[in-house]
Amino acid sequence: MAMMFVMLRFSASAIVIAAALLAGCGPDVKARAASDAVVADVADKGAAWPLLLRHCLSSAHCDPMSDFGDGSGEASGVAGSVTWFFQTPEKAGEGAEDYGAKAEINLFGMRANGGSAGRPLIIEELPDNLGSAKAKRTTLSLEYRAPSGGLQPYFMQVISPHITQVAKGLTDARLEIRGADGVLFAAEAAGMEAPKTAVNGGYDPPESMIFHVSRNLRDEPLPQLMAALASGDTLSLKLLAADGRPLLQDVLYTDGFESALARAGEAAGDEPIQRPIVERCTQFADRDEAFWKIADVTAALVVCDPRLPERRR
């Protein structure tokens, strides 16, 4: 569970920063995210904004620096070391008319070790904004769609953290994911320069690269990998240069995968999902931690739990 703890400790820090910014210090203060607007008329911004931020960070593809909306038509949560993020067809975007609702099941590696050709960004080099969580974590994201009601695997994407000290111009690498039974997935990984973003002190991060792999699971299923995920196996991930040099090694914990998938499936028929998150959660505003330790809420209301995920066990 240590991987999730690291991510969430950072998320907690980001929440404190974001809540402080909402108070404002004058007309020249720059908003930390466009989504500040969704709580403009909310009485308790300090309680509402963290719920929306954590909801966004549960998705591999939600940008916490963008206008990520009020959460209507969406639900999210944490199960073990895995996060889930569900969108109704109205929010699923491209392909929803054919593929239906969309769910993401996301696994995050936080123990990245750089090989002889590179290393992950260190904390002092991370972007000085809410997007830095993504800059430091390996992400395995599986997209499920519901064309006929039940969720089916459609797409997989693996995204590396920002890696520094990589040979300039290195745009090709090889990704391997291993389980107890050997290699479960191997593919060529495409590299690209990481975005340049201001950090503490006003400097850009050093030259860094991001590597990513995509797979269409409808046409090329991965039964062995999917079985390992369902079994809760611990997976190892390696990123190698074309000449075999190690660029990155990481660990992916999969406990909670089946529970996350089940929760995402339940969200589809949960009526409160149609309402904004702040509106959904108003009924729990005066509930303390003792309530949430025994609460049995529906999938659309899991997002209202104010505790950090490491406190939900």
C-alpha positions in Angstrom: 0.0 0.0 0.0 3.0 2.3 0.3 2.6 3.4 -3.3 -0.9 4.8 -2.7 0.2 6.4 0.6 2.9 8.4 -1.2 0.5 9.6 -3.9 -2.1 10.6 -1.4 0.2 12.4 0.9 1.1 14.6 -2.0 -2.6 15.0 -2.9 -3.2 16.1 0.7 -0.6 18.8 0.4 -2.0 19.9 -2.9 -5.4 20.2 -1.3 -4.1 22.4 1.4 -2.5 24.7 -1.1 -5.5 24.8 -3.3 -7.9 25.6 -0.4 -5.7 28.4 0.7 -5.6 29.9 -2.8 -9.4 29.9 -2.9 -9.5 32.5 -0.1 -7.6 34.8 -2.4 -5.2 37.6 -1.6 -6.3 40.3 -4.0 -7.1 40.8 -7.7 -3.6 39.9 -8.8 -3.7 36.3 -7.4 -3.7 33.8 -10.2 -6.2 30.9 -9.8 -4.5 27.5 -9.3 -7.1 25.8 -11.6 -10.0 26.8 -13.8 -12.2 24.6 -11.7 -12.2 27.2 -8.9 -15.2 28.5 -10.7 -17.3 25.4 -9.9 -17.2 26.3 -6.2 -17.6 30.1 -6.6 -21.1 30.1 -5.1 -20.4 27.3 -2.5 -20.5 28.5 1.1 -17.8 26.0 2.3 -15.1 26.1 -0.4 -12.6 24.5 1.9 -14.7 21.4 2.0 -16.0 21.3 -1.5 -12.8 21.9 -3.5 -10.9 19.0 -2.0 -13.7 16.6 -2.9 -13.5 17.7 -6.5 -9.8 17.7 -6.6 -9.5 14.1 -5.3 -12.2 13.1 -7.7 -10.1 14.4 -10.6 -6.9 12.8 -9.3 -8.7 9.4 -9.3 -8.6 9.6 -13.1 -5.4 9.1 -15.2 -6.8 11.5 -17.8 -8.3 14.3 -15.7 -6.1 17.4 -15.6 -6.3 19.0 -12.2 -5.1 22.3 -13.7 -8.0 22.4 -16.1 -11.7 23.2 -15.7 -12.7 19.6 -14.7 -16.3 20.6 -13.9 -18.6 19.9 -11.0 -18.6 16.1 -11.2 -22.2 15.7 -12.5 -22.5 12.4 -14.4 -19.4 11.1 -12.8 -18.3 9.0 -9.8 -15.0 7.8 -8.4 -13.3 6.1 -5.5 -10.5 4.0 -4.2 -10.3 0.2 -3.7 -7.1 -1.1 -2.2 -4.3 0.3 -4.3 -6.5 1.0 -7.3 -8.7 4.0 -8.2 -11.8 3.9 -10.3 -13.5 6.7 -12.3 -16.9 6.4 -14.0 -18.7 8.6 -16.5 -22.2 8.2 -17.8 -22.7 8.3 -21.6 -23.5 12.0 -21.4 -20.0 12.6 -20.0 -18.1 9.9 -21.7 -17.3 12.0 -24.7 -16.1 10.6 -28.0 -17.6 7.2 -28.9 -20.3 7.3 -26.2 -23.0 6.9 -28.8 -21.5 3.6 -29.9 -19.6 2.4 -26.8 -21.8 3.7 -23.9 -20.6 4.7 -20.5 -16.9 4.8 -19.7 -14.9 3.6 -16.6 -11.2 3.9 -15.9 -9.4 1.5 -13.5 -6.1 3.0 -12.7 -3.0 1.6 -11.1 -0.1 3.8 -10.0 3.6 2.9 -9.5 5.4 5.2 -7.1 8.6 3.4 -6.4 10.3 4.3 -9.8 14.0 3.7 -10.0 15.9 5.2 -12.9 18.5 3.0 -14.7 21.9 4.0 -16.1 20.2 6.2 -18.8 17.8 8.1 -16.6 16.0 8.7 -13.4 12.5 10.0 -12.4 12.2 13.6 -11.4 12.9 14.3 -7.8 10.5 16.4 -5.6 12.5 19.7 -6.1 12.1 19.3 -9.8 8.4 18.6 -10.0 6.1 21.2 -11.6 4.9 23.7 -9.0 1.3 23.1 -9.6 -1.4 20.4 -9.1 -0.2 18.5 -12.1 3.0 17.4 -10.4 1.3 14.2 -9.1 1.2 12.8 -12.6 4.8 13.9 -13.3 6.2 11.5 -10.7 4.1 8.4 -11.1 3.9 5.4 -13.5 0.3 4.9 -14.6 -1.4 1.8 -15.9 -4.9 2.8 -17.0 -7.6 0.5 -18.3 -10.6 1.9 -20.1 -13.9 -0.1 -19.9 -17.0 0.8 -22.0 -20.6 -0.4 -21.6 -22.1 -0.7 -25.1 -24.8 -3.1 -23.8 -24.9 -2.5 -20.1 -22.0 -4.5 -18.7 -18.4 -3.0 -18.6 -16.0 -4.5 -21.1 -12.3 -3.8 -21.5 -11.6 -1.6 -24.5 -8.3 0.2 -24.1 -5.1 0.2 -22.1 -2.5 2.9 -21.7 0.8 2.9 -19.8 2.4 6.3 -19.1 5.8 6.7 -17.4 6.8 9.4 -15.0 8.9 12.3 -16.2 12.4 10.8 -16.6 15.6 12.9 -16.6 19.1 12.3 -17.8 18.0 10.3 -20.8 20.1 10.4 -24.0 18.9 13.3 -26.1 16.6 12.3 -28.9 15.7 8.9 -27.4 12.2 8.4 -28.6 12.0 4.6 -28.7 12.0 2.2 -25.8 10.6 -1.2 -24.8 8.1 -1.8 -22.0 7.7 -5.0 -20.1 5.2 -5.9 -17.4 5.9 -9.1 -15.5 3.9 -11.2 -13.0 4.6 -14.4 -11.1 4.3 -16.4 -14.4 6.7 -14.2 -16.4 6.1 -11.5 -19.0 2.4 -10.6 -19.3 2.8 -7.7 -21.7 5.6 -6.3 -23.8 5.5 -3.6 -26.4 7.4 -0.7 -28.0 7.1 2.5 -26.1 7.1 5.9 -27.7 9.0 8.8 -26.1 8.3 12.5 -26.1 9.7 15.5 -24.3 7.9 16.3 -21.1 6.2 19.7 -21.0 8.3 22.5 -19.6 6.6 23.9 -16.5 7.8 26.4 -13.9 8.9 25.0 -10.6 10.0 26.4 -7.2 12.4 29.2 -7.8 11.1 29.9 -11.3 13.2 27.3 -13.1 12.0 24.7 -15.7 12.6 21.1 -14.8 15.7 19.5 -16.4 15.3 18.0 -19.8 13.0 15.0 -19.3 11.1 12.5 -21.3 7.7 10.7 -21.0 7.2 7.2 -22.5 3.8 5.7 -23.3 2.2 2.6 -24.7 -1.3 2.1 -25.9 -3.2 -1.1 -26.6 -6.6 -1.7 -28.2 -8.0 -4.5 -25.9 -11.0 -5.1 -28.1 -8.9 -6.3 -31.0 -5.9 -7.5 -29.0 -7.0 -8.8 -25.6 -4.4 -9.6 -22.9 -6.0 -12.5 -21.0 -2.9 -13.3 -18.9 -2.5 -9.7 -17.8 -6.2 -9.4 -17.0 -6.1 -12.6 -15.0 -3.1 -11.3 -13.0 -5.0 -8.0 -12.3 -8.1 -9.9 -11.2 -6.0 -12.1 -8.9 -4.4 -9.1 -7.1 -0.8 -10.1 -8.2 2.0 -7.6 -7.7 3.4 -6.7 -11.1 6.9 -5.4 -12.0 7.4 -2.9 -14.8 10.6 -2.2 -16.8 11.3 0.3 -19.4 14.4 -0.5 -21.5 16.3 1.5 -24.2 16.7 -0.1 -27.6 20.2 -1.3 -26.6 18.9 -3.0 -23.4 19.9 -0.2 -21.0 17.4 0.1 -18.1 15.5 3.4 -18.1 13.0 2.7 -15.4 11.9 0.0 -13.0 8.7 0.1 -11.0 6.1 -1.9 -9.0 2.3 -2.0 -9.6 0.1 -3.1 -6.8 -3.2 -4.5 -8.0 -5.1 -5.3 -4.8 -8.6 -4.0 -5.0 -8.9 -4.3 -8.8 -12.0 -6.5 -8.8 -13.7 -4.3 -6.2 -12.9 -1.2 -8.1 -14.4 -2.7 -11.3 -17.5 -3.8 -9.4 -17.9 -0.3 -7.9 -17.6 1.4 -11.3 -20.3 -1.0 -12.6 -22.6 -0.1 -9.8 -22.3 3.6 -10.4 -24.0 3.3 -13.8 -27.4 2.8 -12.3 -27.0 5.0 -9.2 -29.4 8.0 -9.5 -27.4 10.6 -7.5 -24.6 10.4 -10.1 -26.6 12.9 -12.2 -26.2 15.6 -9.6 -23.0 17.7 -9.0 -20.7 16.3 -6.4 -21.1 19.2 -4.0 -24.9 18.8 -4.1 -24.7 15.1 -3.6 -22.5 15.5 -0.6 -24.4 18.2 1.3 -26.3 15.5 3.3 -23.0 14.3 4.8 -21.6 17.8 5.7 -21.9 17.2 9.5 -20.8 13.6 9.6 -17.5 12.8 11.4 -14.9 10.1 10.7 -16.7 7.6 13.0 -19.7 7.7 10.5 -17.5 7.0 7.5 -15.8 4.0 9.3 -19.1 2.1 9.1 -21.0 3.9 6.3 -22.4 1.8 3.5 -23.1 4.3 0.8 -23.8 3.7 -2.9 -21.2 4.1 -5.6 -22.2 7.6 -6.5 -21.8 8.7 -2.9 -18.4 7.2 -2.2 -16.8 10.4 -3.5 -18.3 12.2 -0.4 -16.1 10.4 2.0 -13.7 13.2 3.1 -11.0 10.8 4.5 -7.8 10.2 2.6 -7.9 6.6 1.1 -5.3 5.3 3.6 -7.8 6.0 6.4 -10.6 4.0 4.7 -9.3 0.6 5.5 
